[in-house]
Amino acid sequence: MLLYVLDLAGVAVFAVSGVLAARDRDLDILGVIVVAAITAIGGGTLRDLLLDRHPIFWVTDSWYLLVIVAAALATVVYVKIWPPPGVSLLVADALGLALFAICGAQYAEAAHCPILIIILMGTMTGVTGGIIRDVITAKVPLILRREIYATAAIVGVAAYLAMQTLGVPREGAFWGGMAVVVILRLIAIRCNLHLPIFQKN
C-alpha cells in the first residue's frame, strides 16, 4: 500500500515538473496536460515493459491519470497566481527523480531481479519521464547536460540496497535512498557540480 501511495506521489510530482517545463512553450491546456502525463508515466511505462508487467500500471488504474490531471491543473492555476522561481522545476524534478528511482527499484526487487538490474530499472524509471519531457518541450535533456542526474539516481538506489544489506528496515532504506538522490541532486545544482567531461587530446 505504501509503495502504491508513493508511486502516486511520484506521478504527481513529475506531472508538476512537466507543467513547469511547458509553461513557456505556448501550449494550450491540453498540450500542458499531455506533457505532464508523459513526464509522469514515461519512466514507469518503460519499467513495466522491460519487467514484463502487464497490463501497464496506469492502464488498469485510473487513479494515476486522475492524479496527473489534478496535479497539472492545480499547478497551472498556482503558476498563474504565484509565478514560481526558475529553480522550482529543478527541485520538483529532483523529488520526482528520487521517488521514481526508489519505487522502480522496489518493483524490480519484487520481480527478483539481480542487483545490477535493480539499479538499472530504478534509474531508468527515474530519468525516462524527464528525458521525454525535455525532448517534447525542445530542451536538451538534463541527463545529457553535464548534470549529476542519472548518477544521483544510481547512487540513491545503490544506497537503498546497501542500507537493506546492513539491516536497515525496508521503509527506512526507502527514505534513506530517496534522501541520497535529492541531496546529491540539489547539491550538484547549488554547487554546479558535474561529472568529468570526455575530451580527446
C-alpha positions as CSV (number, residue, x, y, z in Angstrom):
1,M,0.0,0.0,0.0
2,L,2.8,2.4,0.9
3,L,4.5,1.7,-2.5
4,Y,1.3,2.5,-4.3
5,V,0.8,5.8,-2.4
6,L,4.4,6.8,-3.1
7,D,4.0,5.9,-6.7
8,L,1.0,8.2,-6.9
9,A,3.1,10.9,-5.2
10,G,5.9,10.4,-7.7
11,V,3.4,10.7,-10.6
12,A,2.0,13.9,-9.1
13,V,5.5,15.5,-8.6
14,F,6.6,14.6,-12.1
15,A,3.3,16.0,-13.5
16,V,4.1,19.2,-11.8
17,S,7.6,19.3,-13.3
18,G,6.0,18.6,-16.7
19,V,3.8,21.7,-16.3
20,L,6.7,23.9,-15.2
21,A,8.7,22.7,-18.2
22,A,5.8,23.5,-20.6
23,R,4.8,26.9,-19.1
24,D,6.9,29.0,-21.6
25,R,6.2,26.8,-24.7
26,D,2.9,28.4,-25.8
27,L,0.9,25.2,-25.3
28,D,-2.8,25.1,-24.7
29,I,-4.2,23.5,-21.6
30,L,-4.5,20.1,-23.3
31,G,-0.9,20.3,-24.5
32,V,0.3,21.1,-21.0
33,I,-1.7,18.1,-19.6
34,V,-0.2,15.8,-22.3
35,V,3.4,16.9,-21.4
36,A,2.6,16.4,-17.7
37,A,1.2,12.9,-18.3
38,I,4.1,11.8,-20.5
39,T,6.5,13.1,-17.9
40,A,4.7,11.3,-15.1
41,I,4.1,7.9,-16.7
42,G,7.0,7.6,-19.1
43,G,9.5,6.0,-16.8
44,G,7.0,3.6,-15.2
45,T,5.7,2.5,-18.6
46,L,9.3,1.6,-19.8
47,R,9.9,-0.2,-16.5
48,D,6.8,-2.3,-16.8
49,L,7.5,-3.2,-20.4
50,L,11.1,-4.3,-19.6
51,L,9.9,-6.2,-16.5
52,D,7.1,-7.8,-18.5
53,R,4.5,-6.4,-16.0
54,H,1.1,-6.5,-17.8
55,P,-1.1,-4.6,-18.1
56,I,0.9,-1.4,-17.8
57,F,0.3,0.2,-14.3
58,W,-1.8,3.2,-15.5
59,V,-4.0,1.2,-17.9
60,T,-6.0,-0.6,-15.3
61,D,-5.8,2.0,-12.5
62,S,-7.4,5.3,-13.5
63,W,-6.2,7.0,-10.3
64,Y,-2.8,7.6,-11.9
65,L,-4.4,9.6,-14.7
66,L,-6.7,11.4,-12.3
67,V,-3.8,12.4,-10.1
68,I,-1.8,13.6,-13.2
69,V,-4.7,15.8,-14.4
70,A,-5.4,17.2,-10.9
71,A,-1.7,17.9,-10.3
72,A,-1.4,19.5,-13.7
73,L,-4.4,21.8,-13.4
74,A,-3.6,22.8,-9.8
75,T,-0.1,23.7,-11.0
76,V,-1.4,25.7,-13.9
77,V,-3.6,27.7,-11.5
78,Y,-0.8,28.1,-9.0
79,V,1.6,29.4,-11.6
80,K,-0.9,31.9,-12.9
81,I,-1.4,33.4,-9.4
82,W,2.1,32.9,-7.9
83,P,4.7,32.5,-10.6
84,P,7.4,30.2,-9.1
85,P,11.1,30.8,-9.3
86,G,13.1,29.2,-12.1
87,V,14.7,26.7,-9.8
88,S,11.3,25.2,-8.9
89,L,11.4,23.0,-12.0
90,L,14.8,21.5,-10.8
91,V,13.5,21.0,-7.3
92,A,10.3,19.3,-8.5
93,D,12.4,17.2,-10.9
94,A,14.8,16.1,-8.1
95,L,11.8,15.0,-5.9
96,G,10.2,13.1,-8.8
97,L,13.6,11.5,-9.7
98,A,14.1,10.3,-6.2
99,L,10.6,8.9,-5.8
100,F,10.5,7.1,-9.1
101,A,14.1,5.8,-8.8
102,I,13.5,4.1,-5.5
103,C,9.9,2.9,-6.4
104,G,11.3,1.5,-9.7
105,A,14.0,-0.3,-7.7
106,Q,11.3,-1.8,-5.4
107,Y,9.3,-3.1,-8.4
108,A,12.5,-4.7,-9.8
109,E,13.1,-6.3,-6.4
110,A,9.6,-7.7,-6.4
111,A,10.4,-9.3,-9.8
112,H,13.6,-10.9,-8.1
113,C,16.0,-9.1,-10.5
114,P,19.8,-9.2,-9.8
115,I,21.2,-6.2,-8.0
116,L,22.6,-4.6,-11.2
117,I,19.2,-4.8,-12.9
118,I,17.5,-3.3,-9.9
119,I,19.8,-0.3,-10.0
120,L,19.3,0.0,-13.8
121,M,15.5,-0.3,-13.5
122,G,15.4,2.3,-10.7
123,T,17.5,4.7,-12.7
124,M,15.5,4.2,-15.9
125,T,12.2,4.7,-14.0
126,G,13.6,7.9,-12.6
127,V,15.1,9.5,-15.7
128,T,12.9,8.4,-18.6
129,G,9.9,10.7,-18.0
130,G,12.2,13.7,-17.7
131,I,14.0,12.8,-20.9
132,I,10.7,12.6,-22.8
133,R,9.5,15.9,-21.2
134,D,12.6,17.7,-22.2
135,V,12.6,16.4,-25.8
136,I,8.9,17.3,-26.3
137,T,9.5,20.8,-24.9
138,A,12.5,21.3,-27.2
139,K,15.2,21.3,-24.4
140,V,18.4,19.3,-24.1
141,P,17.5,16.5,-21.6
142,L,19.1,17.0,-18.2
143,I,20.7,13.6,-18.5
144,L,22.8,15.0,-21.4
145,R,23.8,18.3,-19.9
146,R,26.9,17.5,-17.8
147,E,24.5,17.2,-14.9
148,I,24.7,14.9,-12.0
149,Y,21.3,13.4,-12.7
150,A,21.2,9.8,-13.6
151,T,24.3,9.5,-11.4
152,A,22.2,10.7,-8.4
153,A,19.6,8.0,-9.1
154,I,22.3,5.3,-9.4
155,V,23.9,6.3,-6.1
156,G,20.5,6.6,-4.4
157,V,19.3,3.2,-5.5
158,A,22.7,1.7,-4.5
159,A,22.4,3.3,-1.1
160,Y,18.9,1.9,-0.7
161,L,20.1,-1.6,-1.4
162,A,23.2,-1.2,0.8
163,M,21.1,0.0,3.7
164,Q,18.9,-3.1,3.5
165,T,22.0,-5.3,3.4
166,L,23.2,-3.6,6.6
167,G,19.9,-4.4,8.3
168,V,18.0,-1.2,7.9
169,P,14.3,-1.9,7.6
170,R,13.0,-1.6,4.0
171,E,10.9,1.5,4.8
172,G,13.8,3.3,6.4
173,A,16.0,2.3,3.4
174,F,13.4,3.7,1.1
175,W,13.5,7.1,2.7
176,G,17.3,7.0,3.1
177,G,17.7,6.2,-0.6
178,M,15.3,9.0,-1.6
179,A,17.2,11.4,0.6
180,V,20.5,10.5,-1.1
181,V,19.1,11.2,-4.5
182,V,17.5,14.5,-3.6
183,I,20.5,15.8,-1.6
184,L,23.0,14.8,-4.2
185,R,20.9,16.3,-7.0
186,L,20.3,19.6,-5.1
187,I,24.0,19.9,-4.0
188,A,25.0,19.4,-7.7
189,I,22.6,22.1,-8.7
190,R,23.7,24.5,-6.0
191,C,27.4,24.0,-6.4
192,N,27.4,23.5,-10.2
193,L,28.9,20.0,-9.9
194,H,29.2,17.7,-12.9
195,L,31.0,14.6,-14.0
196,P,34.3,14.8,-15.8
197,I,34.0,15.6,-19.5
198,F,35.4,13.2,-22.1
199,Q,37.6,15.1,-24.5
200,K,40.2,13.7,-26.9
201,N,43.7,15.1,-26.7
